[in-house]
Amino acid sequence: MKRPLPTATSQSFFDAAAAGRLSFPRCPGCGAWQSYPRPYCPVCLGDDLELVAIAGTGTVHAATVVHRAIVAAFAEQIPYIHALVDLDEGIRVASMIIDCPPEVVRPGLPVAAVIDLPPDETDGPSTPLILFRPRL
Ligand SMILES: [Zn+2]
């Protein structure tokens, strides 16, 4: 699977994940969590977002099973479960559900984050992915 490349804004997010630390940006000015690395807080326009550790647990908000490769980067994953996950901290993130039969995924399913490291660094810079699997 082709993975996203880090940017100046997202480098620290991916570095933390590569080191096994689950963390998401939060605005110290207003406390708003961000669902992905960004340079400014969309609530108060603060530009000093900080990475804060999260528990990595949450529930599925919505999910769909993708059977057709709309994005070539995910063609090898077909079929896969694309989902919106509500983290316990109140962050809604888009990701994939792994280790889960498609007929099992449903809104409210408890999930836990998994850091999926790039398999081979020799192909150039790459990033870990934050995926989710059902929580027993
Ligand atoms: Zn803010």
Boltz pocket constraint, residues with backbone or C-beta under 6 A from the ligand:
constraints:
  - pocket:
      binder: B
      contacts: [[A, 27], [A, 28], [A, 29], [A, 30], [A, 31], [A, 32], [A, 41], [A, 42], [A, 43], [A, 44], [A, 45], [A, 46]]
      max_distance: 6.0
